[in-house]
Amino acid sequence: MTDRRETCGRADEKFEPVRAAFTRVLAGNPGGMQLSIYEHGREVVDLWGGEHFAAESLVRTASCTKGVTAVCALVLAERGLLDLDAPVADYWPEFAVGGKAGIPVRWLLTHQAGLALFDPAAEVRAADLLDWNAIVSLLAAQRPLWTPGTRCGYHALTFGFLVGEVIRRVSGLTVGRFLAENVTGPLAADFWIGLPEQHEHRLRPDVAPAGGIDLASVYRDHGLEPTTPLARAMLRSPQYDPGPGDPVWRTRAFHAAEIPAANGVGNARALARIYAACIGEVDEVRLLSAQTVESARTPRTDAVATPPELAVLTTEPPRFGLGFQLPRTGIDAMLGPGSFGHTGAGGRLSFAHPESGIAFAFTCDTFLWDGLTGPDPRWTPLLGALMDSLD
């Protein structure tokens, strides 16, 4: 463990520009961080550093968890056990109420189901997210906040419960168990949805900024009245009120729970390894076929409007394939067209780029990125150095 601003780890000679960029990023930013890059199934960069940050340190990966959850769903689809075009209700009969009978599974993955937030009348708080059965029952009974399929709006917390319950109904396993048995176990990757207690001591606590988004003010500034069902749901959401500073998010109970949109715990090494195994073999393990990857990274929402209540929070609309974010020029460009992956609150980033054979993951314990107006400034020099190394 190091408590100094020094770079630890290794990088292949070809990727020395990346190591130099990481050293500059580490020197100019607080907290601990880790970077891992795979090229054609082999780890070529493994760097870390920062206060009290060790080689085996773990962090909460926030919404990078969604990409891992999507991998689990696609594994089931590739095995012929899950039809992405079938109604969700075929696997989860209780879901068929409130105008949701025709929602296909793929709309859960593309954030088009209209269940982006919880019904405000339910008054869901962060502590309630620990009760899986209660939350999925609530979502099964809930009416969509817009006509399903007509809008694309980021399902920040509900994504994991919706996709995760389908995984559970199909496989008989919780997302965490399915992940361990079918993805991270075969890869020997240190990533969990539901952190085992024996690894709790490795987890670095989130260092979150004070305050949060004042949604009511944002709406007023844009001439929106926060009276629609979606706006009211946002104002009462545990995502924004009180957000990641809530003490519940720092407890052992939260880390142990399965919240497959937000509380995956791991490190950059594990995330990069998972993405590398999606686009090629890693120690004789491959998770997805080239055909599945091509389908997963095909843009699905470019022609679908974003609800105004969500659109005012970002300078660029979201872009999704099947469960993965796709590159946006000004916010999360990754390695450009063809990339697929997921960002995470505060500055986490993980993705793959099949054409170059690259899988990339950056994790950190300090929230610096708002996710709204541009890329995390830590990413830009790292990705620029990576592109220079590949030229």
N, C-alpha and C positions, 0 to 999 in steps of 0.2 A: 504494500500500500504506500502511496506517495501523498504527501501534503504539500508538494511544491508544484509549480507550473512547468513541469518537464514532461516531455513526450516519452512514453514507454511503449514497448512492443517492437514490431518489425514491419518492413515493407520490402518487397522485391525491388531490385535495382531499377527496373523499368518504371516503378511507381514512386521513386524518390521525390518527384515533384509533389505528390500527394502527402508524403510525410512532412515535407517542408511547409506545405500549406496548413496541415494539421497543427504543427508547432506554432505557427503564427496565430491561428484561431484560438488555440489553447492559451497562449500568452495574453491574448486580448479580451478574454471573456471569463466570467466567473464560473465556478462549479466544476463538476467532473463530466467527462465525455468519452465516448468510445466510437471508433470508426472501423468497419470491416468491409472489405471488398473481395469478392470472388471473381475470377476470370475463368470461364470454361470449366467450372466445377472445382477449382482449386483456390484456396484462400491466398491472396497475394498482398493484402494489407490487413494488419491487425494492430491497431494503435489505441492507446488510452492515456488518460492523465487527468490531473486536477486534484483538488483537495480531498483527501481521504478516499480516493478512488483507486480500486485495485483491478488487476486483470480479471478477476472473477466477480466483480461488482455487478449487481443487477439494478435495473430501474423499471419503473412503470412505463410502458411504451405507449400509453394513451391510445389514440385511434389507429396507430400501426397495428393494433390488435385486430381491427376489422379486416385487414388484408390476410392475416393468418386464418381468421374465421372463414373468409371466402375460400381459401385453399381447401379447408375441410369440406365445405359444401361441394366444391368442384371435384374433389376426390370421389365423393359419393356419386356425383353425376357421371364421372368417367367410368365408374364401376357398374353403371346401369341401374343403380339403386334409387336415384333421384332424377326425376324429369323436371327440368327447369321450366318447361312450358306448361306443366300441369298446375291446376289450381292448388294453392297452399292448403285449402280445405281437404284435398284428397289425402293429405298426410296428417292434418291437424283439423279434424271435423269441427271442433268448437269455434274455429276461426271464421266459419261461414256466415256469421251474423253481421248485421249493421252495414250491409252493402259491400261485404268483402268476399262473397262467395266466388267471384270470378277472378280474383287477384292471382296471377301466376307467380310461381316461386321466383322467377327472374326479376320481378318488380321489387321484391325484397332486396335483392342484390344491387339493383340500380337506383334505389332510393326513390321509387315512384309509387309506393303503396299508400301514401297519404297518412302514414302513421309516424311522422317525423318526431312528434313529441307526445307525451301522455295527456290524456284528457285533463284539463285544468281542474275539473270538479273532483278528480281523484286525489289531488293535493299530494302527489308523489314527491318525496324528499330523498336525499342521498341514502339515508339509512334503509329506505324501502327497497332499494336495488339489491339488497342482500338476500331477499326472499324471491327466489326464482319462480316458484309456483304462483305466488301472488301477482307478480309482474306479468307473466305470460297470460294468466287468466284475465287480467285487466286489458291487455292488448287484444286478446281474442274477442272480448266483449265490446271494444271501442269502435265507434264510427270513424271513418277516415276524416282527416282535416281538409282534404280536397278530393275531387273525383279521381280515384286511382288511375294511374297511367297518363293523366293529363298534365302533370307537373312533376318536376324533379326537385326535391328538397332534402337536404342532408339529414339523415336519421341518426343523429349524433350518438344517442344512447340506445334507442329502440332497435337499431339495426342488429345488434348482437343477440338480443332476446328473440327477435323474429326469426332470423336465420338459425340461431342456435336451437330454438324449439323444433324447427323442421329437421335439423340434424339429429336431435334427440329422438324424434318420432320415427325417423327412418332407420337409424342405427341402433337405437336402444341405449345409447351412451350419451352422457352429457358432452358438451363441446370440449370441456377440459379433458375428459377421458378419451374421447375420440382423437383429439389432438395428440395426446401422449402415446396412444397405441398405434396410430397410423401416420404420424408426421414427425414429431420431435423424438419419439423413441427410436425409430429406425435411423434417424439422422444423428442421434446423440446430441441434440441441440438443447441448450438451456433456455427454454421458453415455456411458460405455463400460463394457462387461463385457470386460475385457482392455484395460488402458490403453495406448495407443500411447506409445512412448518419448519422442516429441517433446513430450508433455504432462506428463511426469513432474515437471518443475520446478515446475509449478503446484500439485501435490498437497501439501496440508497434512498433516503426520503426525498420527495419532491420539494424543490424550492420554488414556490409559486409567488407571483407578484401580488402585491396588495390590491384590493379592489377588484373590479371586473367591468363588464360591459353594462352601461346604463341603457337598457333597451328602450325604456319609455322616452328618454331624451333622443335617442337615435330616431325613433319613429316620429317624434315631433319635428326634428330637423328635416325629415324627408316628407313632411306633410301627411303622414300616415296616422290614422287613429288606431290605437292598440285595442280595438274592440272585436276584431274577428276571432273566431275560434282558434286559429293558428297563433295569432298575436297573444291572446290570453294564455294559451298553452306555453308559449315561449317565456312569458313573464313569470310563470310559476314553475318553470323547469328546473330540476336540480343541476342541469348543465350550466345555467346562468345564475341561479339564485339558490345557494351562494357560490356555486362553482367549485373548482378544485381546491380551494382553501378550506372547505368544510372539514372539520376534524375527522369525520367518519372516513374520508378518503385516505387517512393516514393510519388506520387501525389494522391490526392483524385480521380481524373479521372481514374487512374489505379486501385485503390482499388474498385471502383464502376463498372468497366468493368467486363465482363465475359470472363475469359481466363482459361478454365477448365483444363489446364495442369499445371498451375503455380501460380495462384493468389487466391486460396481459402483462406479465412480468418476464423480462429477459434481458438480453444485451444485444449489441450490434452484431456480434459474432454469430448468434443464433438466428437473427432475422436475415442476415445476408445468406447464411447457409440454407435456410428454408427457400428463399427466392432463387438461389442458385440451383436447388433441386427441382424447382418448377420448370426451369428452362434447359436442364441437362442433368447428367448424372453427377452425384456427389458421393464418392465412396460406394459406387454401385447402386445408389438409391436415386430414383427419379420419381417425383410426385405426380406430375401432370404430363400428358402427351403434348406434342407440338400443336396438334389440332385443338386441344382444349385451351392451350395458352392463346392461340390465335383468336378463338372465340371470346376468351376472357378479356383480351385487350382491345377488342373491336369497340369503337365508341357507340354507346347506346342512348345517350341523352343529349347529344349536341343540338337536336332540333326540338327539345322539350323545354318549355319555359320554367323558370324558377319562381316560386311564389314571392310576391313583393315583400312580404314580411321577413323573408330570408335573404332576398336579393340585396337589401340595403346593408347587409353585414359584410359584403365582400365586393372587391372591385372586378372580379371575374366570376362568372357562373361556374358551378361545379361541372366536372366531366367524369363520367363513370363508364367503365366496362362492366363486367360481371363481378361486382364486389370490390373492384380496384379503382382507385383514382387514376386518371390519365393526365398527361402533361398539360399544364396551363402556362403560357409563355411568361406571365408576370409573377406567378406565385410559386408553382412547384413544377418547374420545367424538366426535372430529372435529367435524363440524357436525350431529351427530345422525343420526336415521334417514334412510336413503337414501345416506349417505356410503359410500365404498369407497376403500381405499388400503392403505398399509402403514407400520408403524413400523419404526425401525431402532435397533439397540443403541446405548445411550448418549444417545439423544434426537433422532434423526432422525425426521421425520414427513412423509408425502406422501399426499394424497388428493384426491378430487373429490366434489362434491355437485351432481348434475345439476339439482335443483330450483332452486338459486340461481345455477347457472352458474359456481360457484366451483371453482377448482383451487388447492391450497395446498401449499407445500413449505417446510420448515424444515430446514436442515442446519447442522452444527457440527463442530468438530474436537476437542471435549472431551466425554468420556463422563461424564455426570452422572446418567443415568436407569438404574435397575435393570430396568425393564420388568416388574416383578412386582406392585407394591402400589399404584400410582396413576399419574396422568399426570406427565410431566416438568413441573416447576414453571415452565419457560420457555414451555411451550405455553399454559398456562391464561390468562395475560394477553393473549397474542396472539390466541387464538381468541375470548376475550371481547370484545376490541376489534373483531375482524372482525365478530362478530354485531351489535355496536352500530352498525357502519358500514352494515350491510345493512338495519337497521330503517327 
